[in-house]
Every structure is written in structure tokens, then in C-alpha cells.
Amino acid sequence: LALITIVLGLQIPHLILRFSIYDLIIEKTPETRSYHRHVISFGPDEIIRIVFKTHNIYYPTVFNKIDHVAKALARIPGVEEVISLPHMKRAIELSSSMNLDRFRQVADKIELFQNHLISDNGKVTSVILILAKGVDQNAVVKQATELLKQEKIGTAAYMTGRPFFNHIFGRLIQREFFLFALLFFFLSALTLFLLQRN
């Protein structure tokens, strides 16, 4: 029993846990068919939001640094699209070039930007990563986390979204499995030792 526990316990660090809502779907229900139609129409909901808190998003060096980070995030394998304030500025500028003050005036009037890409006070912005379906989300989260450690923007940065929480949850479960296996091994060894003495 102890030998089996040791062998199985040694495999735990190699255990890969993937959590996706797709694994929990019961296929043959009307709700699932409706969900599939929704996904076909609107795309999957595999989104990571990275939030940056600064003193002023529209300060040129901050804005350019956000643009630099957003472009670096777009190069991570599995990231299908990145939506950021600088990205939106470039999209708007297709019709005419504008400076940051003018862009701020335009952005303040676009309701979709408010609380999705920028806060009311202009101090917080989001960079939204849309992941390809079926991608290894843990790998994307790890690379995005490493990039954020290297690139300091503003006073704070944090990540949110289901792929990020799945990654954290998976790491916690993996750690608990490892601790459980060690505990089980020691309890088994102790039990066997006590039984052998009698």
C-alpha cells in the first residue's frame, strides 16, 4: 500500500488540470443548443482582462507604455485579439489623426469605452485579451503574468477573467493533491509501522 502511494504521489507534480466550462456542458439539452448558437453568433467567452491603475491614462508616456504592453500581449501564442485604448485610438484615427487630448474628448463620449476600457476619472484602463478556443489557457496566463512582472505601468496592475481564475484554482488543487498524497503516505506508513509492531 505504501509503495502504491509513493508511486502515485510521485506522479502528482506532472498532473495537468484544465478547467473549462466546455468540460461541464451536458450536450443533449435545449439550453446547450442555445448556448452553442450564442457562441456561433458572438464567439467564445474566453477573455482575460488586465487592469492598469495610473495617475493619468492619457499622459503620453503611460499611454505609449500601455500600447507597448498590449502589442507584446498580442504576440503570446493563443491570444487571438487584444483590445486596448491605444488600439481603439488607432482604429478611430483611420479617418483622421488626433492627439491624446482630442482622443480623450472622443473616448469620453463613447459609452462602450466607459468601465470596459477606461474609468470615469481617466486613471484606470483595461487591456482585454480574447483567447482562441481550445488554447492552453494556463500557458497564456503564465506568459501574461511574466510580461506584467517585467513591464511596470502606473501604480498597480492585476489580471481577472475566467481563464485566470481557472489557472489559480488549478494550482491550488494541484498543491492540495500533493499535500494530501504526502499526508496519506505518512499516515499509511505510520499505520503499517504500528501494525507490524503488534
MARNU-86922 format. One record per residue (C-alpha): z, y, x; residue number from 1. Coordinates in Angstrom, 2 decimals. Layout:
REM MARNU-86922
Z / Y / X / NUM
...
REM end
This chain:
REM MARNU-86922
0.00 / 0.00 / 0.00 / 1
0.89 / 2.38 / 2.82 / 2
-2.37 / 1.55 / 4.63 / 3
-4.40 / 2.31 / 1.50 / 4
-2.52 / 5.58 / 1.06 / 5
-3.21 / 6.56 / 4.68 / 6
-6.93 / 5.76 / 4.41 / 7
-7.31 / 7.65 / 1.15 / 8
-5.15 / 10.53 / 2.38 / 9
-7.32 / 10.97 / 5.48 / 10
-10.37 / 11.49 / 3.25 / 11
-8.84 / 14.39 / 1.30 / 12
-9.90 / 17.13 / 3.78 / 13
-13.50 / 16.02 / 3.19 / 14
-13.13 / 16.15 / -0.58 / 15
-15.52 / 18.63 / -2.19 / 16
-14.54 / 20.08 / -5.54 / 17
-17.10 / 22.01 / -7.53 / 18
-16.15 / 23.72 / -10.75 / 19
-18.85 / 24.88 / -13.08 / 20
-18.90 / 25.45 / -16.80 / 21
-22.03 / 23.27 / -16.85 / 22
-19.89 / 20.23 / -15.93 / 23
-17.75 / 20.73 / -19.03 / 24
-20.55 / 21.05 / -21.59 / 25
-20.79 / 18.39 / -24.31 / 26
-24.55 / 18.06 / -24.64 / 27
-25.19 / 16.97 / -28.25 / 28
-23.63 / 19.76 / -30.30 / 29
-25.18 / 22.71 / -32.15 / 30
-23.09 / 25.08 / -30.03 / 31
-24.54 / 23.63 / -26.82 / 32
-28.10 / 24.03 / -28.11 / 33
-27.27 / 27.64 / -28.99 / 34
-25.81 / 28.17 / -25.51 / 35
-28.98 / 26.76 / -23.87 / 36
-31.12 / 29.15 / -25.96 / 37
-28.87 / 32.02 / -24.83 / 38
-29.22 / 31.00 / -21.16 / 39
-33.02 / 30.80 / -21.51 / 40
-33.12 / 34.27 / -23.08 / 41
-30.53 / 36.08 / -20.97 / 42
-30.11 / 34.00 / -17.82 / 43
-27.05 / 32.19 / -16.46 / 44
-23.70 / 33.88 / -16.19 / 45
-23.14 / 33.09 / -12.51 / 46
-22.03 / 36.57 / -11.48 / 47
-19.77 / 37.84 / -8.71 / 48
-18.58 / 41.43 / -8.88 / 49
-17.42 / 43.13 / -5.68 / 50
-15.44 / 46.30 / -6.33 / 51
-15.03 / 49.10 / -3.77 / 52
-12.41 / 51.84 / -4.14 / 53
-13.13 / 55.03 / -2.23 / 54
-12.24 / 58.71 / -2.30 / 55
-15.78 / 59.60 / -3.43 / 56
-18.65 / 57.15 / -4.01 / 57
-21.19 / 59.96 / -3.68 / 58
-20.13 / 61.01 / -0.20 / 59
-23.31 / 60.26 / 1.85 / 60
-21.72 / 58.02 / 4.50 / 61
-19.86 / 55.98 / 1.82 / 62
-22.97 / 55.69 / -0.36 / 63
-25.08 / 54.57 / 2.62 / 64
-22.45 / 52.04 / 3.70 / 65
-22.38 / 50.55 / 0.18 / 66
-26.16 / 50.31 / 0.34 / 67
-25.94 / 48.58 / 3.74 / 68
-23.39 / 46.03 / 2.44 / 69
-25.38 / 45.41 / -0.76 / 70
-28.50 / 44.66 / 1.31 / 71
-26.50 / 42.28 / 3.54 / 72
-25.11 / 40.52 / 0.45 / 73
-28.66 / 40.12 / -0.88 / 74
-29.54 / 38.11 / 2.25 / 75
-26.89 / 35.45 / 1.54 / 76
-28.64 / 32.19 / 0.55 / 77
-28.16 / 31.57 / -3.16 / 78
-27.93 / 35.23 / -4.15 / 79
-30.82 / 35.82 / -6.49 / 80
-30.32 / 39.55 / -7.08 / 81
-27.93 / 42.35 / -6.16 / 82
-27.30 / 45.29 / -8.45 / 83
-25.61 / 48.33 / -6.94 / 84
-25.54 / 52.09 / -7.37 / 85
-27.85 / 52.64 / -4.36 / 86
-30.21 / 50.03 / -5.84 / 87
-30.26 / 51.95 / -9.12 / 88
-30.90 / 55.21 / -7.25 / 89
-33.98 / 53.68 / -5.61 / 90
-35.19 / 52.40 / -8.98 / 91
-34.81 / 55.86 / -10.55 / 92
-36.46 / 57.52 / -7.54 / 93
-39.71 / 55.68 / -8.19 / 94
-40.64 / 58.60 / -10.42 / 95
-39.23 / 61.37 / -8.21 / 96
-36.97 / 61.70 / -5.16 / 97
-33.46 / 63.09 / -5.67 / 98
-30.40 / 63.90 / -3.60 / 99
-26.96 / 62.40 / -4.30 / 100
-25.75 / 65.39 / -6.36 / 101
-28.76 / 65.12 / -8.65 / 102
-28.38 / 61.33 / -8.86 / 103
-24.72 / 61.75 / -9.83 / 104
-25.73 / 64.03 / -12.71 / 105
-28.27 / 61.44 / -13.89 / 106
-25.88 / 58.48 / -13.42 / 107
-23.11 / 60.23 / -15.36 / 108
-25.42 / 60.34 / -18.40 / 109
-26.35 / 56.63 / -18.27 / 110
-23.76 / 54.81 / -20.35 / 111
-24.66 / 51.40 / -18.90 / 112
-23.56 / 52.56 / -15.43 / 113
-20.11 / 53.61 / -16.62 / 114
-17.48 / 50.92 / -15.99 / 115
-20.20 / 48.50 / -14.83 / 116
-21.36 / 50.19 / -11.65 / 117
-19.12 / 53.24 / -11.38 / 118
-15.78 / 54.51 / -12.68 / 119
-15.42 / 57.74 / -14.65 / 120
-13.86 / 59.55 / -11.70 / 121
-16.58 / 58.50 / -9.23 / 122
-14.12 / 56.74 / -6.91 / 123
-14.80 / 53.08 / -7.75 / 124
-18.11 / 51.22 / -7.70 / 125
-19.23 / 47.64 / -8.19 / 126
-21.85 / 45.60 / -6.39 / 127
-22.94 / 42.78 / -8.67 / 128
-24.30 / 39.52 / -7.24 / 129
-26.37 / 37.34 / -9.53 / 130
-26.44 / 33.79 / -8.18 / 131
-29.24 / 31.29 / -8.53 / 132
-28.48 / 28.44 / -10.93 / 133
-27.18 / 25.33 / -9.20 / 134
-26.38 / 27.09 / -5.93 / 135
-23.30 / 26.13 / -3.91 / 136
-21.08 / 28.93 / -5.19 / 137
-18.32 / 28.18 / -2.69 / 138
-20.72 / 28.82 / 0.20 / 139
-21.78 / 32.15 / -1.33 / 140
-18.17 / 33.22 / -1.90 / 141
-17.22 / 32.28 / 1.69 / 142
-20.12 / 34.25 / 3.18 / 143
-19.48 / 37.26 / 0.94 / 144
-15.78 / 37.17 / 1.90 / 145
-16.66 / 37.08 / 5.61 / 146
-19.04 / 40.01 / 5.18 / 147
-16.37 / 42.05 / 3.38 / 148
-13.92 / 41.38 / 6.23 / 149
-16.42 / 42.82 / 8.70 / 150
-17.52 / 45.82 / 6.64 / 151
-14.72 / 48.19 / 5.66 / 152
-15.61 / 50.56 / 2.83 / 153
-13.16 / 53.00 / 1.32 / 154
-9.51 / 52.27 / 0.65 / 155
-9.85 / 48.79 / -0.89 / 156
-12.35 / 46.09 / -1.79 / 157
-11.94 / 42.98 / -3.90 / 158
-14.07 / 40.28 / -5.46 / 159
-13.95 / 38.96 / -9.02 / 160
-16.01 / 36.71 / -11.26 / 161
-16.01 / 33.07 / -12.28 / 162
-17.55 / 31.73 / -9.01 / 163
-14.81 / 33.49 / -7.02 / 164
-12.02 / 32.15 / -9.24 / 165
-13.57 / 28.66 / -9.13 / 166
-13.51 / 28.87 / -5.32 / 167
-9.85 / 29.90 / -5.22 / 168
-8.89 / 27.30 / -7.83 / 169
-10.74 / 24.59 / -5.90 / 170
-8.95 / 25.47 / -2.66 / 171
-5.56 / 25.34 / -4.41 / 172
-6.33 / 21.95 / -5.95 / 173
-7.56 / 20.60 / -2.62 / 174
-4.36 / 21.75 / -0.91 / 175
-2.20 / 20.24 / -3.67 / 176
-4.09 / 16.92 / -3.43 / 177
-3.44 / 16.85 / 0.30 / 178
0.27 / 17.62 / -0.13 / 179
0.53 / 15.07 / -2.94 / 180
-1.04 / 12.36 / -0.74 / 181
1.38 / 13.13 / 2.10 / 182
4.34 / 13.08 / -0.28 / 183
3.15 / 9.82 / -1.83 / 184
2.69 / 8.30 / 1.64 / 185
6.21 / 9.22 / 2.78 / 186
7.77 / 8.03 / -0.48 / 187
5.83 / 4.75 / -0.25 / 188
6.83 / 4.29 / 3.38 / 189
10.47 / 5.02 / 2.54 / 190
10.40 / 2.59 / -0.39 / 191
8.83 / -0.14 / 1.75 / 192
11.33 / 0.50 / 4.52 / 193
14.26 / 0.20 / 2.08 / 194
12.79 / -2.96 / 0.53 / 195
12.27 / -4.51 / 3.99 / 196
15.93 / -3.87 / 4.94 / 197
17.15 / -5.79 / 1.89 / 198
REM end
